Amino acid sequence: MLWKKLVQFGKGFFERKEESTSTDMPLGTAIHNIEITRGRGGQLARAAGAVAKLIAKEGKSATLRLPSGEVRLVSQNCLATVGQVGNVGVNQKSLGRAGSKCWLGKRPVVRGVVMNPVDHPHGGGEGKAPIGRKKPTTPWGYPALGRRTRKRKKYSDSFILRRQKVNMKEEKETIVTWSRASSILPAMVGHTIAIHNGKEHIPIYITNPMVANWGNSYQLGISRVMKVQERILNLVVN
């Protein structure tokens, strides 16, 4: 049964329900258990302590900021639950001993370097030997780290808006570019851009006095001005 309550939000009121569509919610509402397809059930922001934010509504779509920092489009007809999932500090709880993990169904994990060569590509050697490879691999020989696991052409790519992620300290991540002849735009102020000087990337924090100057005076990279401006704007503009 849905409970209803009138909650003041800014200048007006909206009818707050346990479950409602984004058309009934004002911007800035904290939500969880969000549907991707109407009637299919909640699929986003369901973990302990998870919360998403409604940041925009345009046409038939609503823009959400997910707990991962990803910004995504969802139909305004999809249902969501108002509020945040409980049990926020569950990941900070110390289990104390190995038996507690066993009760949760978590099995021990054996490192590949302590196995025999017949069991794992990292195995073998005398004593504490390195893995003997350029990159770590799985027991079946596939790359273990850095390999993309998402399909290249997935139907949901058109609904995901690529945006600059922000870490826990509210600091924007460094944007890497190879352009040194791009002009610095006002939207770049406050961001750190790592520019390639021909040998290595040099991180530069963009401030107001740098706006409208050319990047080569700050060791910014090669001269593909329009293309790089579009790329940086897509990353920076929120």
TORTOR-838087 format. One record per atom (N, C-alpha, C): atom name; y negated, x, z; residue number from 1. Coordinates in steps of 0.1 Angstrom, whole numbers, plus 2048, in hexadecimal, padded with zeros to 3 digits. Atoms other than C-alpha are relative to their C-alpha. Layout:
REM residues N
(node "CA",(Y,X,Z),NUM)
...
This chain:
REM residues 238
(node "N",(80C,808,800),1)
(node "CA",(800,800,800),1)
(node "C",(7F4,809,800),1)
(node "N",(80C,7F8,802),2)
(node "CA",(7DE,80E,7F6),2)
(node "C",(7F6,7FB,80B),2)
(node "N",(80A,803,7F6),3)
(node "CA",(7C4,810,812),3)
(node "C",(7F2,803,7F9),3)
(node "N",(80D,800,806),4)
(node "CA",(79F,80A,808),4)
(node "C",(7F6,803,80A),4)
(node "N",(80B,7FD,7F7),5)
(node "CA",(780,817,817),5)
(node "C",(7F3,804,7F8),5)
(node "N",(80D,7FC,807),6)
(node "CA",(75B,819,80B),6)
(node "C",(7FB,80D,806),6)
(node "N",(805,7F3,7FC),7)
(node "CA",(74F,83D,80D),7)
(node "C",(7F3,803,7FA),7)
(node "N",(80D,7FD,806),8)
(node "CA",(72B,847,808),8)
(node "C",(801,80E,7FA),8)
(node "N",(800,7F4,807),9)
(node "CA",(727,862,7EE),9)
(node "C",(7F3,801,7F8),9)
(node "N",(80D,7FF,806),10)
(node "CA",(704,86C,7E5),10)
(node "C",(7F8,7F3,802),10)
(node "N",(808,80C,7FF),11)
(node "CA",(6EF,84D,7DD),11)
(node "C",(808,7F3,800),11)
(node "N",(7F8,80D,801),12)
(node "CA",(70B,834,7D8),12)
(node "C",(80D,800,808),12)
(node "N",(7F3,801,7FA),13)
(node "CA",(72D,829,7E5),13)
(node "C",(80A,7FF,7F6),13)
(node "N",(7F4,803,809),14)
(node "CA",(74F,82A,7D5),14)
(node "C",(80B,7FC,809),14)
(node "N",(7F5,806,7F9),15)
(node "CA",(76E,818,7DF),15)
(node "C",(80B,80B,800),15)
(node "N",(7F7,7F6,7FF),16)
(node "CA",(785,833,7EC),16)
(node "C",(80E,7FA,803),16)
(node "N",(7F3,805,7FE),17)
(node "CA",(7AA,82C,7E8),17)
(node "C",(80A,80D,801),17)
(node "N",(7F6,7F5,7FF),18)
(node "CA",(7C9,841,7EF),18)
(node "C",(803,805,7F2),18)
(node "N",(7FE,7FC,80E),19)
(node "CA",(7CF,841,7C9),19)
(node "C",(7F6,7F9,7F8),19)
(node "N",(80A,807,80A),20)
(node "CA",(7B5,83A,7AE),20)
(node "C",(7FE,809,7F5),20)
(node "N",(802,7F8,80C),21)
(node "CA",(7AB,846,78C),21)
(node "C",(7F2,807,802),21)
(node "N",(80C,7F8,7FF),22)
(node "CA",(78F,85F,786),22)
(node "C",(7F3,7F8,7FC),22)
(node "N",(80B,808,803),23)
(node "CA",(779,844,778),23)
(node "C",(7F9,7F9,80D),23)
(node "N",(804,806,7F3),24)
(node "CA",(776,836,79C),24)
(node "C",(7FA,80B,809),24)
(node "N",(803,7F5,7F7),25)
(node "CA",(76E,859,7AB),25)
(node "C",(7F3,806,7FC),25)
(node "N",(80C,7F9,804),26)
(node "CA",(74C,86A,7AC),26)
(node "C",(803,80F,7FE),26)
(node "N",(7FE,7F1,802),27)
(node "CA",(748,88F,7A2),27)
(node "C",(801,807,80D),27)
(node "N",(7FE,7F8,7F4),28)
(node "CA",(753,8A8,7BC),28)
(node "C",(80A,7FB,809),28)
(node "N",(7F5,806,7F8),29)
(node "CA",(76F,892,7CA),29)
(node "C",(80C,80A,801),29)
(node "N",(7F4,7F8,7FE),30)
(node "CA",(78C,8A6,7D9),30)
(node "C",(80C,7F7,7FE),30)
(node "N",(7F4,808,803),31)
(node "CA",(7AD,899,7CB),31)
(node "C",(80C,809,7FF),31)
(node "N",(7F3,7F9,802),32)
(node "CA",(7D2,8A2,7C9),32)
(node "C",(80A,7F6,7FA),32)
(node "N",(7F5,808,805),33)
(node "CA",(7F3,895,7BB),33)
(node "C",(7FB,7F9,7F3),33)
(node "N",(807,805,80C),34)
(node "CA",(7E3,891,798),34)
(node "C",(80A,7FD,7F5),34)
(node "N",(7F8,803,80B),35)
(node "CA",(7F4,880,77B),35)
(node "C",(7FA,807,7F3),35)
(node "N",(803,7FB,80D),36)
(node "CA",(7F4,891,759),36)
(node "C",(801,7F5,7F5),36)
(node "N",(7FD,80C,808),37)
(node "CA",(802,872,747),37)
(node "C",(800,7F4,809),37)
(node "N",(800,80C,7F8),38)
(node "CA",(7FB,84F,754),38)
(node "C",(80E,7FA,802),38)
(node "N",(7F3,807,7FD),39)
(node "CA",(819,840,765),39)
(node "C",(80C,80A,802),39)
(node "N",(7F5,7F6,7FE),40)
(node "CA",(82D,861,767),40)
(node "C",(801,806,80E),40)
(node "N",(800,7FA,7F3),41)
(node "CA",(824,86A,78A),41)
(node "C",(7F7,80C,801),41)
(node "N",(808,7F4,7FE),42)
(node "CA",(810,886,79A),42)
(node "C",(807,80D,7FC),42)
(node "N",(7FA,7F3,805),43)
(node "CA",(816,8A9,78B),43)
(node "C",(7F7,80C,804),43)
(node "N",(809,7F4,7FD),44)
(node "CA",(7F7,8BE,795),44)
(node "C",(7FC,7FF,80F),44)
(node "N",(805,7FF,7F3),45)
(node "CA",(7EB,8CA,7B7),45)
(node "C",(808,7F8,80A),45)
(node "N",(7F7,807,7F7),46)
(node "CA",(809,8BF,7CC),46)
(node "C",(805,809,80B),46)
(node "N",(7FB,7F7,7F5),47)
(node "CA",(811,8DE,7E1),47)
(node "C",(7F8,7FE,80D),47)
(node "N",(807,801,7F2),48)
(node "CA",(808,8E1,806),48)
(node "C",(7F2,807,7FF),48)
(node "N",(80D,7FB,800),49)
(node "CA",(7E3,8E5,80A),49)
(node "C",(7F8,800,7F3),49)
(node "N",(806,800,80D),50)
(node "CA",(7DC,8E0,7E5),50)
(node "C",(7F5,7F5,7FF),50)
(node "N",(80B,809,802),51)
(node "CA",(7BB,8CF,7DA),51)
(node "C",(7FA,803,7F3),51)
(node "N",(808,7FE,80D),52)
(node "CA",(7AA,8CA,7B8),52)
(node "C",(7F3,7F9,802),52)
(node "N",(80E,805,7FF),53)
(node "CA",(786,8C1,7B1),53)
(node "C",(7FC,7FA,7F3),53)
(node "N",(805,807,80C),54)
(node "CA",(778,8A8,798),54)
(node "C",(7F2,805,7FE),54)
(node "N",(80D,7F9,802),55)
(node "CA",(75B,8BB,788),55)
(node "C",(7F8,7F9,7F4),55)
(node "N",(807,806,80B),56)
(node "CA",(753,8A6,769),56)
(node "C",(808,7F5,7FA),56)
(node "N",(7F9,80B,807),57)
(node "CA",(75A,886,756),57)
(node "C",(7F8,7FE,7F3),57)
(node "N",(807,802,80D),58)
(node "CA",(753,882,731),58)
(node "C",(80A,7F9,7F7),58)
(node "N",(7F7,808,809),59)
(node "CA",(761,868,719),59)
(node "C",(80C,7FA,808),59)
(node "N",(7F4,804,7F9),60)
(node "CA",(785,860,722),60)
(node "C",(807,80A,809),60)
(node "N",(7F9,7F5,7F9),61)
(node "CA",(78C,881,733),61)
(node "C",(7F7,804,80C),61)
(node "N",(806,7FB,7F4),62)
(node "CA",(784,88F,755),62)
(node "C",(804,80F,801),62)
(node "N",(7FE,7F2,7FE),63)
(node "CA",(780,8B4,75D),63)
(node "C",(803,803,80E),63)
(node "N",(7FB,7FC,7F2),64)
(node "CA",(793,8C2,77B),64)
(node "C",(800,80F,802),64)
(node "N",(7FE,7F2,7FD),65)
(node "CA",(792,8E3,78C),65)
(node "C",(80C,800,809),65)
(node "N",(7F3,800,7F9),66)
(node "CA",(7B6,8EA,798),66)
(node "C",(800,80B,80A),66)
(node "N",(800,7F6,7F6),67)
(node "CA",(7BF,8FF,7B6),67)
(node "C",(802,80F,7FB),67)
(node "N",(7FF,7F2,806),68)
(node "CA",(7C8,91D,79F),68)
(node "C",(7F3,805,7FA),68)
(node "N",(80D,7FC,806),69)
(node "CA",(7A4,91D,792),69)
(node "C",(7FF,7FC,7F2),69)
(node "N",(800,805,80E),70)
(node "CA",(7AE,90F,770),70)
(node "C",(7F8,7F3,800),70)
(node "N",(808,80C,803),71)
(node "CA",(797,8F4,762),71)
(node "C",(807,7F8,7F5),71)
(node "N",(7F8,808,809),72)
(node "CA",(7AA,8D8,750),72)
(node "C",(7FB,7F2,7FE),72)
(node "N",(804,80E,803),73)
(node "CA",(7A4,8B7,73F),73)
(node "C",(80C,7F7,803),73)
(node "N",(7F6,80A,7FD),74)
(node "CA",(7B7,898,74B),74)
(node "C",(7FA,7F3,7FC),74)
(node "N",(804,80E,804),75)
(node "CA",(7B5,874,73F),75)
(node "C",(7FA,7F9,80D),75)
(node "N",(806,807,7F5),76)
(node "CA",(79E,85F,755),76)
(node "C",(809,7F4,805),76)
(node "N",(7F8,80B,7FB),77)
(node "CA",(7B9,844,757),77)
(node "C",(80C,805,809),77)
(node "N",(7F5,7FB,7F8),78)
(node "CA",(7D1,85B,769),78)
(node "C",(7FD,7FF,80F),78)
(node "N",(802,802,7F2),79)
(node "CA",(7D6,855,78E),79)
(node "C",(800,80D,808),79)
(node "N",(800,7F5,7F7),80)
(node "CA",(7CF,86E,7AA),80)
(node "C",(7FD,7FB,80E),80)
(node "N",(802,803,7F2),81)
(node "CA",(7CE,86E,7D0),81)
(node "C",(7F4,807,805),81)
(node "N",(80D,7FA,7FB),82)
(node "CA",(7AD,874,7E2),82)
(node "C",(804,808,80C),82)
(node "N",(7FE,7F7,7F4),83)
(node "CA",(7AD,891,7FB),83)
(node "C",(808,80C,7FD),83)
(node "N",(7F9,7F3,801),84)
(node "CA",(7C0,8B1,801),84)
(node "C",(80E,7FE,806),84)
(node "N",(7F2,800,7FB),85)
(node "CA",(7E6,8B6,806),85)
(node "C",(800,807,80E),85)
(node "N",(7FF,7FA,7F2),86)
(node "CA",(7EE,8BD,82B),86)
(node "C",(808,80C,801),86)
(node "N",(7F8,7F4,7FD),87)
(node "CA",(800,8DA,83B),87)
(node "C",(7FA,80C,7F9),87)
(node "N",(808,7F6,807),88)
(node "CA",(7E5,8F2,82F),88)
(node "C",(805,80E,803),88)
(node "N",(7FD,7F2,7FC),89)
(node "CA",(7F0,911,842),89)
(node "C",(80F,803,800),89)
(node "N",(7F2,7FE,800),90)
(node "CA",(815,90F,83A),90)
(node "C",(804,80E,7FB),90)
(node "N",(7FD,7F3,806),91)
(node "CA",(814,92F,825),91)
(node "C",(7FB,80C,809),91)
(node "N",(804,7F6,7F7),92)
(node "CA",(804,942,842),92)
(node "C",(809,801,80D),92)
(node "N",(7F7,800,7F4),93)
(node "CA",(820,93A,85B),93)
(node "C",(80A,80B,7FF),93)
(node "N",(7F6,7F5,7FF),94)
(node "CA",(836,957,865),94)
(node "C",(80E,7FA,803),94)
(node "N",(7F2,805,7FD),95)
(node "CA",(85B,94E,863),95)
(node "C",(807,808,80B),95)
(node "N",(7FB,7F9,7F4),96)
(node "CA",(863,969,87C),96)
(node "C",(80C,808,7FE),96)
(node "N",(7F3,7F8,802),97)
(node "CA",(886,973,871),97)
(node "C",(806,7FB,7F3),97)
(node "N",(7F9,803,80D),98)
(node "CA",(89D,973,853),98)
(node "C",(808,7F3,801),98)
(node "N",(7F9,80D,7FF),99)
(node "CA",(8B1,955,861),99)
(node "C",(7F8,7F4,7FC),99)
(node "N",(809,80B,804),100)
(node "CA",(893,93F,85D),100)
(node "C",(7FF,7FE,7F1),100)
(node "N",(800,801,80F),101)
(node "CA",(892,947,838),101)
(node "C",(80D,7FA,7FB),101)
(node "N",(7F3,806,804),102)
(node "CA",(8B7,93F,835),102)
(node "C",(800,7F1,802),102)
(node "N",(800,80E,7FE),103)
(node "CA",(8B1,91D,844),103)
(node "C",(7F8,7F8,7F5),103)
(node "N",(808,806,80A),104)
(node "CA",(897,916,829),104)
(node "C",(807,802,7F2),104)
(node "N",(7F8,7FE,80D),105)
(node "CA",(8B1,920,80E),105)
(node "C",(7FB,80C,7F8),105)
(node "N",(805,7F4,807),106)
(node "CA",(8A0,941,805),106)
(node "C",(80A,80C,802),106)
(node "N",(7F6,7F5,7FF),107)
(node "CA",(8BA,95C,7FD),107)
(node "C",(7FA,80D,800),107)
(node "N",(805,7F3,800),108)
(node "CA",(8B6,981,801),108)
(node "C",(7FE,805,7F1),108)
(node "N",(803,7FA,80D),109)
(node "CA",(8A8,995,7E3),109)
(node "C",(803,80E,800),109)
(node "N",(7FC,7F2,800),110)
(node "CA",(8B8,9B6,7DB),110)
(node "C",(7F8,807,7F5),110)
(node "N",(808,7F9,80A),111)
(node "CA",(8A2,9D0,7C9),111)
(node "C",(80A,806,7F5),111)
(node "N",(7F8,7FA,80B),112)
(node "CA",(8AF,9DD,7A7),112)
(node "C",(802,80E,802),112)
(node "N",(7FF,7F2,7FF),113)
(node "CA",(8A9,A01,7B0),113)
(node "C",(80B,805,80A),113)
(node "N",(7F5,7FC,7F7),114)
(node "CA",(8C4,A00,7CB),114)
(node "C",(80D,7FC,7FB),114)
(node "N",(7F4,804,806),115)
(node "CA",(8DE,9F2,7B4),115)
(node "C",(806,80B,7F7),115)
(node "N",(7FA,7F7,809),116)
(node "CA",(8F6,A04,79D),116)
(node "C",(7FB,7FD,7F1),116)
(node "N",(805,802,80E),117)
(node "CA",(8ED,A09,778),117)
(node "C",(807,7F4,7F9),117)
(node "N",(7F9,80B,807),118)
(node "CA",(908,9EF,76E),118)
(node "C",(7FA,7F3,804),118)
(node "N",(805,80D,7FA),119)
(node "CA",(8F6,9D4,783),119)
(node "C",(7F2,7FE,7FC),119)
(node "N",(80F,802,803),120)
(node "CA",(8D1,9DB,77A),120)
(node "C",(7FB,80C,7F8),120)
(node "N",(806,7F4,807),121)
(node "CA",(8BD,9F0,762),121)
(node "C",(7F8,80A,809),121)
(node "N",(807,7F7,7F7),122)
(node "CA",(8AA,9FF,77F),122)
(node "C",(809,808,809),122)
(node "N",(7F6,7FA,7F7),123)
(node "CA",(8CA,A0A,791),123)
(node "C",(804,80E,7FC),123)
(node "N",(7FB,7F2,802),124)
(node "CA",(8DA,A2C,794),124)
(node "C",(7F7,80A,805),124)
(node "N",(808,7F5,7FC),125)
(node "CA",(8CD,A4E,79B),125)
(node "C",(804,805,80E),125)
(node "N",(7FD,7FA,7F3),126)
(node "CA",(8D0,A65,7B9),126)
(node "C",(7F4,7FE,80A),126)
(node "N",(80B,803,7F6),127)
(node "CA",(8BD,A5A,7D8),127)
(node "C",(7F7,7F5,7FC),127)
(node "N",(80B,809,804),128)
(node "CA",(89C,A48,7D4),128)
(node "C",(7FB,804,7F2),128)
(node "N",(804,7FC,80E),129)
(node "CA",(899,A4B,7AE),129)
(node "C",(7F7,7F5,7FA),129)
(node "N",(809,80A,807),130)
(node "CA",(87E,A3A,799),130)
(node "C",(809,7F8,7F6),130)
(node "N",(7F8,809,809),131)
(node "CA",(889,A1E,781),131)
(node "C",(803,807,7F3),131)
(node "N",(7FC,7F9,80D),132)
(node "CA",(888,A36,763),132)
(node "C",(7FB,7F9,7F4),132)
(node "N",(805,807,80B),133)
(node "CA",(875,A1E,74D),133)
(node "C",(7F1,7FF,800),133)
(node "N",(80F,802,800),134)
(node "CA",(851,A18,742),134)
(node "C",(7FC,7F4,808),134)
(node "N",(803,80D,7FA),135)
(node "CA",(851,9F4,74F),135)
(node "C",(80C,7FA,807),135)
(node "N",(7F5,806,7F9),136)
(node "CA",(866,9E1,768),136)
(node "C",(807,7F5,7F7),136)
(node "N",(7F9,809,807),137)
(node "CA",(881,9CB,759),137)
(node "C",(808,7F7,809),137)
(node "N",(7F7,809,7F8),138)
(node "CA",(897,9AE,764),138)
(node "C",(80E,805,7FF),138)
(node "N",(7F2,7FB,800),139)
(node "CA",(8BC,9B2,76A),139)
(node "C",(806,7FF,7F2),139)
(node "N",(7FB,802,80E),140)
(node "CA",(8C1,9A7,745),140)
(node "C",(7F8,808,7F6),140)
(node "N",(807,7F7,808),141)
(node "CA",(8A9,9C1,737),141)
(node "C",(7F3,7FA,7FA),141)
(node "N",(80C,805,805),142)
(node "CA",(88B,9AA,730),142)
(node "C",(7F4,805,809),142)
(node "N",(80C,7FC,7F8),143)
(node "CA",(867,9B4,73B),143)
(node "C",(7FE,7F7,80D),143)
(node "N",(801,808,7F3),144)
(node "CA",(863,9AA,760),144)
(node "C",(7F1,7FD,803),144)
(node "N",(80E,802,7FD),145)
(node "CA",(83D,9AD,763),145)
(node "C",(7F7,7FF,7F4),145)
(node "N",(80A,801,80A),146)
(node "CA",(820,9A3,74D),146)
(node "C",(804,7F9,7F3),146)
(node "N",(7FC,807,80C),147)
(node "CA",(834,98F,734),147)
(node "C",(7FB,7F2,801),147)
(node "N",(805,80E,800),148)
(node "CA",(825,96E,72A),148)
(node "C",(80C,7F7,7FF),148)
(node "N",(7F5,80A,7FF),149)
(node "CA",(83C,951,733),149)
(node "C",(7FC,7F3,7FA),149)
(node "N",(805,80D,805),150)
(node "CA",(826,935,725),150)
(node "C",(802,800,7F0),150)
(node "N",(7FF,801,80F),151)
(node "CA",(82D,929,701),151)
(node "C",(7F3,802,7FA),151)
(node "N",(80D,7FD,807),152)
(node "CA",(813,934,6E8),152)
(node "C",(7F9,7F4,7FB),152)
(node "N",(806,80D,805),153)
(node "CA",(80D,912,6D8),153)
(node "C",(806,7F4,808),153)
(node "N",(7FB,80B,7F7),154)
(node "CA",(811,8F9,6F4),154)
(node "C",(7F6,7F4,7FE),154)
(node "N",(808,80C,803),155)
(node "CA",(805,8D5,6F0),155)
(node "C",(7F4,7FF,80A),155)
(node "N",(80B,801,7F6),156)
(node "CA",(7F0,8D8,710),156)
(node "C",(7F5,80A,7FF),156)
(node "N",(80B,7F6,801),157)
(node "CA",(7DB,8F5,704),157)
(node "C",(7F2,7FA,7FE),157)
(node "N",(80D,807,804),158)
(node "CA",(7C0,8DD,6F7),158)
(node "C",(7FA,7FA,80D),158)
(node "N",(805,807,7F4),159)
(node "CA",(7BD,8CE,71A),159)
(node "C",(7FB,80A,80B),159)
(node "N",(804,7F6,7F6),160)
(node "CA",(7B8,8EF,72D),160)
(node "C",(7F4,808,7FB),160)
(node "N",(80C,7F9,803),161)
(node "CA",(795,8FD,72D),161)
(node "C",(800,80E,807),161)
(node "N",(7FF,7F2,7FA),162)
(node "CA",(796,923,732),162)
(node "C",(7F2,803,807),162)
(node "N",(80C,7FD,7F9),163)
(node "CA",(77D,92C,74D),163)
(node "C",(802,80C,809),163)
(node "N",(7FF,7F4,7F7),164)
(node "CA",(775,94B,762),164)
(node "C",(805,7FC,80E),164)
(node "N",(7FA,803,7F3),165)
(node "CA",(78A,94B,781),165)
(node "C",(7F7,807,80B),165)
(node "N",(807,7FA,7F5),166)
(node "CA",(77A,952,7A3),166)
(node "C",(80A,803,80B),166)
(node "N",(7F6,7FC,7F6),167)
(node "CA",(78D,965,7BE),167)
(node "C",(7FC,7FB,80E),167)
(node "N",(802,805,7F3),168)
(node "CA",(78E,95E,7E3),168)
(node "C",(7F3,803,806),168)
(node "N",(80C,7FC,7FA),169)
(node "CA",(76E,970,7EB),169)
(node "C",(7F4,7FA,7F8),169)
(node "N",(80B,807,808),170)
(node "CA",(75A,959,7D3),170)
(node "C",(7FA,80A,7F6),170)
(node "N",(806,7F6,809),171)
(node "CA",(755,978,7BC),171)
(node "C",(807,7FE,7F2),171)
(node "N",(7FA,802,80E),172)
(node "CA",(75A,974,796),172)
(node "C",(808,80C,7FC),172)
(node "N",(7F8,7F5,805),173)
(node "CA",(775,989,786),173)
(node "C",(7F9,807,7F5),173)
(node "N",(807,7F7,80A),174)
(node "CA",(76B,9A5,76F),174)
(node "C",(804,7FB,7F2),174)
(node "N",(7FE,804,80E),175)
(node "CA",(768,99B,74A),175)
(node "C",(801,80D,7F8),175)
(node "N",(7FE,7F4,808),176)
(node "CA",(776,9B6,733),176)
(node "C",(7FC,7FE,7F2),176)
(node "N",(804,801,80E),177)
(node "CA",(766,9BC,711),177)
(node "C",(7FE,80E,7FA),177)
(node "N",(801,7F3,808),178)
(node "CA",(764,9D7,6F6),178)
(node "C",(7F2,800,7F9),178)
(node "N",(80D,801,807),179)
(node "CA",(741,9CD,6E9),179)
(node "C",(7F5,808,807),179)
(node "N",(80C,7F9,7FA),180)
(node "CA",(723,9E4,6EE),180)
(node "C",(7F3,7FC,7FA),180)
(node "N",(80C,804,807),181)
(node "CA",(70A,9D3,6D7),181)
(node "C",(7FD,7F1,803),181)
(node "N",(803,80E,7FD),182)
(node "CA",(70A,9B0,6E6),182)
(node "C",(7F4,7FF,809),182)
(node "N",(80B,803,7F7),183)
(node "CA",(6EA,9A2,6F5),183)
(node "C",(805,7F9,80D),183)
(node "N",(7FC,806,7F3),184)
(node "CA",(6EC,998,71A),184)
(node "C",(7F9,7F2,801),184)
(node "N",(805,80E,800),185)
(node "CA",(6E8,972,71E),185)
(node "C",(7FE,7FC,80F),185)
(node "N",(802,804,7F2),186)
(node "CA",(6DB,960,73D),186)
(node "C",(80D,7FB,807),186)
(node "N",(7F3,805,7FA),187)
(node "CA",(6FE,950,742),187)
(node "C",(808,80B,806),187)
(node "N",(7F8,7F5,7FB),188)
(node "CA",(70B,973,749),188)
(node "C",(7FC,805,80E),188)
(node "N",(805,7FB,7F3),189)
(node "CA",(6F6,979,768),189)
(node "C",(809,7FC,80B),189)
(node "N",(7F7,802,7F5),190)
(node "CA",(70B,97D,787),190)
(node "C",(80E,804,7FD),190)
(node "N",(7F2,7FC,804),191)
(node "CA",(72A,988,774),191)
(node "C",(801,80F,7FF),191)
(node "N",(7FD,7F2,802),192)
(node "CA",(73A,9AA,773),192)
(node "C",(807,802,7F3),192)
(node "N",(7FA,7FE,80D),193)
(node "CA",(742,9B5,74F),193)
(node "C",(804,80F,7FF),193)
(node "N",(7FB,7F3,802),194)
(node "CA",(758,9D3,749),194)
(node "C",(7FF,804,7F1),194)
(node "N",(803,7FD,80E),195)
(node "CA",(74B,9E4,729),195)
(node "C",(807,80D,7FC),195)
(node "N",(7F9,7F4,804),196)
(node "CA",(75F,9FE,715),196)
(node "C",(7F5,80A,7F9),196)
(node "N",(809,7F6,805),197)
(node "CA",(74B,A1E,70E),197)
(node "C",(806,80A,7F6),197)
(node "N",(7F9,7F7,809),198)
(node "CA",(764,A2D,6F6),198)
(node "C",(80B,807,806),198)
(node "N",(7F5,7F9,7F9),199)
(node "CA",(77A,A3C,711),199)
(node "C",(806,7F7,80B),199)
(node "N",(7FB,808,7F5),200)
(node "CA",(77C,A23,72E),200)
(node "C",(7F7,7F4,802),200)
(node "N",(808,80B,7FD),201)
(node "CA",(76F,A02,73B),201)
(node "C",(7F8,803,80C),201)
(node "N",(80A,7FE,7F5),202)
(node "CA",(750,A04,751),202)
(node "C",(7FB,7F2,805),202)
(node "N",(805,80D,7FB),203)
(node "CA",(749,9E6,768),203)
(node "C",(7F1,800,802),203)
(node "N",(80E,801,7FE),204)
(node "CA",(725,9DB,767),204)
(node "C",(7FC,7F2,805),204)
(node "N",(804,80C,7FA),205)
(node "CA",(716,9C0,77D),205)
(node "C",(7F3,7FB,7F9),205)
(node "N",(80B,805,808),206)
(node "CA",(6FE,9AA,768),206)
(node "C",(7F5,7FA,80A),206)
(node "N",(80B,806,7F9),207)
(node "CA",(6DC,9A3,778),207)
(node "C",(7F5,7FA,7F7),207)
(node "N",(80A,807,808),208)
(node "CA",(6BD,990,76D),208)
(node "C",(7F8,80A,7F7),208)
(node "N",(808,7F7,809),209)
(node "CA",(6A9,9AF,760),209)
(node "C",(808,804,7F3),209)
(node "N",(7F8,7FC,80B),210)
(node "CA",(6C6,9B6,748),210)
(node "C",(800,7F6,7F5),210)
(node "N",(800,80B,809),211)
(node "CA",(6C2,994,736),211)
(node "C",(7F8,804,7F3),211)
(node "N",(807,7FE,80D),212)
(node "CA",(6B8,997,710),212)
(node "C",(800,80E,7FC),212)
(node "N",(7FF,7F2,804),213)
(node "CA",(6BF,9BC,710),213)
(node "C",(80D,802,7F8),213)
(node "N",(7F4,7FD,807),214)
(node "CA",(6D9,9CB,6F9),214)
(node "C",(80A,808,808),214)
(node "N",(7F6,7FA,7F8),215)
(node "CA",(6FA,9D6,708),215)
(node "C",(802,80E,7FF),215)
(node "N",(7FE,7F2,802),216)
(node "CA",(6FA,9F9,6F9),216)
(node "C",(7F8,808,80A),216)
(node "N",(807,7F9,7F6),217)
(node "CA",(6E0,A03,712),217)
(node "C",(807,801,80E),217)
(node "N",(7F8,800,7F4),218)
(node "CA",(6F9,9FB,72D),218)
(node "C",(80E,804,7FD),218)
(node "N",(7F2,7FB,804),219)
(node "CA",(717,A0B,71B),219)
(node "C",(809,7F4,7FE),219)
(node "N",(7F9,80C,801),220)
(node "CA",(723,9E9,710),220)
(node "C",(80B,800,7F5),220)
(node "N",(7F5,802,809),221)
(node "CA",(73C,9EE,6F2),221)
(node "C",(7FC,800,7F1),221)
(node "N",(803,800,80E),222)
(node "CA",(73D,9E9,6CB),222)
(node "C",(7F8,7F4,7FC),222)
(node "N",(80A,809,804),223)
(node "CA",(728,9D2,6B6),223)
(node "C",(806,7F3,7F9),223)
(node "N",(7FC,80D,805),224)
(node "CA",(738,9B0,6B1),224)
(node "C",(7F9,7F5,809),224)
(node "N",(809,807,7F7),225)
(node "CA",(71B,99C,6C0),225)
(node "C",(804,7F2,802),225)
(node "N",(7FE,80E,7FF),226)
(node "CA",(722,978,6B8),226)
(node "C",(80D,7FC,806),226)
(node "N",(7F3,803,7FB),227)
(node "CA",(747,979,6BE),227)
(node "C",(802,802,80F),227)
(node "N",(7FE,7FC,7F2),228)
(node "CA",(745,98A,6E0),228)
(node "C",(7F7,7F6,808),228)
(node "N",(808,809,7F8),229)
(node "CA",(728,973,6EB),229)
(node "C",(807,7F3,802),229)
(node "N",(7F8,80C,7FF),230)
(node "CA",(73E,955,6E4),230)
(node "C",(80B,801,80A),230)
(node "N",(7F5,7FE,7F7),231)
(node "CA",(75B,964,6F7),231)
(node "C",(7FB,801,80E),231)
(node "N",(805,7FF,7F3),232)
(node "CA",(746,96D,715),232)
(node "C",(7FB,7F3,805),232)
(node "N",(805,80D,7FC),233)
(node "CA",(735,94B,716),233)
(node "C",(80C,7F7,804),233)
(node "N",(7F5,808,7FD),234)
(node "CA",(757,93A,715),234)
(node "C",(806,804,80E),234)
(node "N",(7FA,7FB,7F4),235)
(node "CA",(762,94F,733),235)
(node "C",(7F6,7FD,80C),235)
(node "N",(80A,801,7F5),236)
(node "CA",(741,94C,747),236)
(node "C",(7FB,7F2,803),236)
(node "N",(806,80D,7FE),237)
(node "CA",(733,929,741),237)
(node "C",(80A,7F7,808),237)
(node "N",(7F7,808,7F8),238)
(node "CA",(741,912,75C),238)
(node "C",(7FE,7F1,7FE),238)
